[in-house]
Amino acid sequence: MKAYVYGPEGARISDVAQPKPKGTQVLVRVRACGLNRADTGMRKGHAHGAAGGVGTVLGMEWAGEVAELGPDAKGVKVGDRIMGSGGAAFAEYTLADHGRLFRAPSNMNFEEAATLPVALATMHNAVVTVGGVQAGQSVLIQGASSGVGLMAMQIAKLKGARLVIGSSTDAYRRGRLTEYGADLAVDSSDPKWVEEVLKATNGEGVDLIVDQVSGKVANQNLAATRIKGRIVNVGRLGGTHADFNFDLHAARRIDYVGVTFRTRTIEEVREIFEEVRKDIWGAVESRKLQLPIDRVFAFADIDKAFEHMEANKHLGKIVVTV
């Protein structure tokens, strides 16, 4: 089968053996894939958790059809339309654990379905399960114009957030954040953004920040969070190291939590997917929660898809059809 593989000379489409499902695995005939920021690093040879390096089939988000079931796989049957996340997505066939997938709603095509699994699982966990958002609270999403950021704002609104603030350093994308749930959009590259947030919250700061930027905005986040508020760190778009004001953190008594899928067990991931199904799946099926597709590329043009992502001018998801 054809797959996009990282090799000694970089990533390229290659012929590899079709995988065989074992245990609780499902073999998926991939029809479309969503690109994610982590894919850009792995395409350059960087590890993502335990995954990466020479011989790795890249990609982590897909939509397609069940082609074959492992002996212990449950909940789906051959021919079902599904979407999910996991390694080796950029291929004609991939394997998925039966607990790490969703049924693709009948009112979505494969391209639309491929935009959702990572954003839904990541941001329901960050905003609801870990962030504990409550109706009437205020929420700031750092890096809001990414696919997962747009989903985070929508989930916050769905759960009754009174004020949703999104950040983007790009003026065009910042101007469109209100289409996806933002009541206020700020430029996190302008130090005055903290003042804007404090003004919008009567000087108190927000109840919850979901931070995909970290690094350069870490101390500003502390200043923009209310006393006894929460910061959930889900990403590293702004760098992995930075100065941190421990005194301000302590003075404001902020609950600062880091989350990632890279160190989670399959049991933990299954639980996250189940929480999405139980809590917000009706909003997915009704299309209340959805993501814009910026561009769709054919599998043969996957390098162009990555070039488009690295240009960093897109809003929403970049999709590759297989």
C-alpha positions in Angstrom: 0.0 0.0 0.0 1.0 3.6 -0.4 2.0 5.5 2.8 3.8 8.8 3.7 7.0 7.6 5.4 9.9 9.4 7.1 13.1 8.0 5.8 16.9 8.9 5.8 16.3 11.5 3.1 13.1 12.9 4.6 9.4 12.1 4.2 8.1 10.7 0.9 5.3 8.5 -0.4 6.5 4.9 -0.3 5.2 1.3 -0.7 4.9 -0.5 2.6 3.1 -3.7 3.8 -0.5 -3.4 4.7 -1.0 -3.8 8.4 -3.0 -6.6 10.0 -5.3 -5.9 13.0 -4.6 -7.7 16.3 -6.5 -7.8 19.6 -8.8 -4.7 19.8 -7.5 -3.1 16.7 -9.5 -2.1 13.6 -8.1 -1.9 10.1 -9.3 1.3 8.5 -9.4 2.1 4.8 -8.4 5.7 5.0 -10.3 8.2 2.8 -9.1 11.5 4.3 -6.6 12.8 6.8 -6.3 16.0 8.9 -2.9 17.7 9.3 -1.8 18.7 12.7 1.1 20.8 14.0 2.8 17.7 15.5 3.0 16.2 12.0 5.3 19.0 10.8 7.9 18.1 13.4 7.7 14.4 12.7 8.1 15.1 9.0 11.4 16.7 9.9 12.5 13.6 12.0 11.5 14.8 15.4 9.9 12.4 17.9 6.4 12.9 19.2 6.2 11.0 22.4 7.4 7.5 21.6 6.6 7.9 17.9 8.9 9.1 15.1 12.2 8.5 13.4 13.2 6.6 10.3 10.6 4.2 9.0 7.6 5.9 10.7 4.4 6.2 8.7 3.3 9.8 9.5 -0.1 11.2 10.4 -2.4 11.0 13.4 -5.9 11.9 12.3 -8.2 10.2 9.7 -11.6 9.3 8.5 -12.5 6.2 6.5 -14.2 2.8 6.6 -13.7 -0.3 8.7 -12.0 -2.9 6.5 -11.2 -5.6 9.0 -11.6 -6.3 12.7 -9.1 -7.7 15.2 -10.4 -10.7 17.2 -11.2 -8.6 20.2 -12.5 -5.5 18.5 -16.0 -4.4 19.4 -18.5 -1.7 18.7 -18.1 -1.5 14.9 -18.4 -3.8 11.9 -16.8 -4.0 8.4 -18.1 -1.2 6.2 -18.9 1.3 9.0 -17.9 4.9 8.3 -15.6 6.0 11.2 -13.1 8.7 12.2 -10.4 8.7 14.8 -6.8 9.4 15.8 -3.6 7.4 16.2 -0.3 6.9 14.4 0.3 6.1 10.8 -2.7 7.9 9.4 -1.1 9.1 6.1 -1.6 5.8 4.3 -4.2 3.8 2.4 -4.8 1.7 5.5 -4.1 2.3 9.1 -4.8 0.6 12.5 -6.9 2.0 15.3 -7.9 0.8 18.7 -11.6 0.2 18.9 -11.9 2.7 21.7 -10.1 5.5 19.9 -12.6 6.2 17.1 -16.0 7.8 16.5 -18.7 6.8 14.1 -18.7 9.4 11.3 -22.1 11.2 11.2 -24.2 10.5 8.1 -24.4 14.2 7.4 -20.6 14.6 7.0 -18.3 13.6 4.2 -14.9 12.0 4.9 -13.1 15.4 4.5 -15.2 17.0 7.1 -15.0 14.0 9.4 -11.2 14.0 9.2 -11.0 17.5 10.8 -12.6 16.5 14.1 -11.1 13.6 16.1 -8.0 15.4 17.5 -9.8 18.7 18.2 -12.8 17.0 19.9 -10.7 14.7 22.1 -8.0 17.3 23.0 -10.3 20.2 23.7 -13.2 18.4 25.5 -10.5 17.1 27.8 -8.8 20.4 28.3 -11.9 22.7 28.5 -14.4 20.4 30.3 -12.7 17.5 32.1 -9.4 19.2 33.2 -10.4 22.8 32.8 -13.7 22.3 34.6 -15.5 25.1 32.7 -18.9 26.1 34.2 -21.8 28.0 32.8 -21.3 31.8 33.4 -17.5 31.6 33.5 -14.9 33.4 31.3 -12.4 31.5 29.1 -9.4 32.5 27.1 -8.1 30.2 24.4 -4.4 31.0 23.5 -3.7 30.0 19.8 -7.4 30.2 19.0 -7.2 30.2 15.2 -5.8 26.7 15.0 -8.2 23.9 14.4 -8.1 22.7 18.0 -8.4 26.3 19.2 -11.5 27.0 17.1 -13.0 23.8 18.6 -12.1 24.9 22.2 -14.0 28.2 21.8 -17.0 26.4 20.5 -17.0 23.8 23.3 -16.7 26.6 25.9 -19.7 28.3 24.4 -21.6 25.1 24.2 -21.0 24.5 28.0 -22.3 28.0 28.8 -19.3 30.2 29.1 -20.3 33.8 29.6 -17.2 35.3 27.9 -14.9 33.6 25.4 -11.7 35.3 24.4 -9.5 34.0 21.6 -6.0 35.0 20.7 -4.2 35.1 17.4 -1.2 37.0 16.2 -2.5 37.2 12.6 -4.9 40.1 12.0 -7.1 38.3 9.4 -7.5 35.2 11.5 -8.1 37.3 14.6 -10.9 39.1 12.8 -12.7 35.8 12.1 -12.6 34.3 15.6 -16.1 35.7 16.4 -17.4 33.3 13.8 -16.4 30.4 16.1 -17.5 31.6 19.5 -15.2 34.4 20.5 -16.7 37.4 22.2 -13.3 39.2 22.1 -10.2 38.6 20.1 -6.7 39.7 21.3 -3.2 39.7 19.8 -1.0 37.8 22.1 2.1 39.4 20.5 1.0 42.8 21.8 1.7 43.0 25.6 -1.4 45.1 26.0 -3.6 42.0 25.5 -3.5 41.4 29.3 -5.1 44.8 29.9 -7.8 44.0 27.3 -8.6 40.8 29.2 -8.6 42.5 32.6 -10.9 45.2 31.3 -13.3 42.6 29.8 -13.4 40.8 33.2 -13.8 43.9 35.5 -10.2 43.7 36.5 -10.4 40.1 37.9 -9.0 38.0 35.1 -10.5 35.0 33.4 -11.6 31.8 35.1 -9.8 29.5 32.7 -7.0 29.8 30.1 -6.4 26.9 27.7 -2.9 27.6 26.5 -1.5 26.3 23.3 1.3 28.9 23.1 3.1 28.7 26.5 6.7 30.0 26.4 6.6 33.7 25.8 3.1 34.3 27.2 3.5 32.2 30.4 3.8 35.1 32.8 1.2 37.2 30.9 -1.2 34.3 31.4 -0.7 34.4 35.1 -1.5 38.1 35.1 -4.6 37.5 33.0 -6.0 34.7 35.2 -8.2 35.5 38.3 -7.3 34.5 41.8 -7.9 30.7 42.1 -8.4 30.4 38.4 -7.0 27.7 36.2 -4.5 27.4 33.3 -4.5 24.2 31.2 -1.3 23.9 29.1 -1.9 21.8 26.0 0.8 22.9 23.6 4.2 24.4 22.8 3.5 26.7 19.9 5.4 29.5 21.6 8.4 27.5 22.8 9.1 24.9 25.5 11.2 27.0 27.9 10.6 30.5 29.4 10.9 32.6 32.5 8.1 31.8 35.0 6.9 34.1 37.8 6.5 31.7 40.6 5.6 34.5 43.0 2.7 35.6 40.8 1.6 32.0 40.4 1.5 31.5 44.2 -0.1 34.9 44.9 -3.0 34.3 42.5 -3.3 30.7 43.7 -3.6 29.4 40.1 -4.2 25.8 39.4 -1.7 25.1 36.5 -2.2 21.8 34.8 -0.3 20.2 31.8 -2.1 17.8 29.5 -0.9 15.7 26.5 -1.8 12.5 24.7 1.9 11.6 24.4 2.1 10.0 27.9 -1.4 8.6 28.2 -2.2 5.0 28.3 -4.7 3.5 25.8 -7.2 3.1 28.7 -7.0 6.8 29.4 -7.4 7.7 25.7 -10.5 5.4 25.5 -12.0 7.2 28.5 -11.5 10.6 26.8 -13.2 9.4 23.7 -16.1 8.0 25.7 -16.5 11.3 27.5 -16.8 13.1 24.2 -19.5 10.6 23.1 -21.4 11.0 26.3 -21.2 14.7 26.7 -21.1 16.6 23.3 -21.8 14.1 20.6 -25.3 15.4 19.9 -23.7 18.8 19.1 -21.3 17.1 16.6 -24.1 15.2 14.9 -26.2 18.4 14.6 -23.1 20.3 13.2 -23.1 22.7 16.0 -19.5 21.8 16.6 -17.6 21.8 13.4 -14.4 23.1 11.8 -13.7 25.0 8.6 -11.6 23.3 6.0 -9.0 25.7 4.7 -7.8 23.6 1.8 -8.0 20.0 0.5 -5.0 18.3 -1.2 -4.7 15.0 -3.0 -2.4 12.4 -1.4 0.1 12.8 -4.2 0.4 16.5 -3.2 0.9 15.9 0.5 4.2 17.8 0.5 2.3 20.8 -0.8 -0.2 20.4 2.0 2.7 20.7 4.5 4.1 23.7 2.7 0.7 25.3 3.1 0.7 24.5 6.8 4.2 25.8 7.4 3.3 29.1 5.7 1.0 29.6 8.7 -1.7 31.6 6.9 -4.5 29.1 7.1 -7.6 29.2 9.2 -9.0 25.8 10.3 -7.9 22.4 9.0 -5.8 21.3 6.1 -7.1 17.9 4.7 -5.5 15.3 2.5 -7.6 12.8 0.6 -6.3 9.3 0.1 
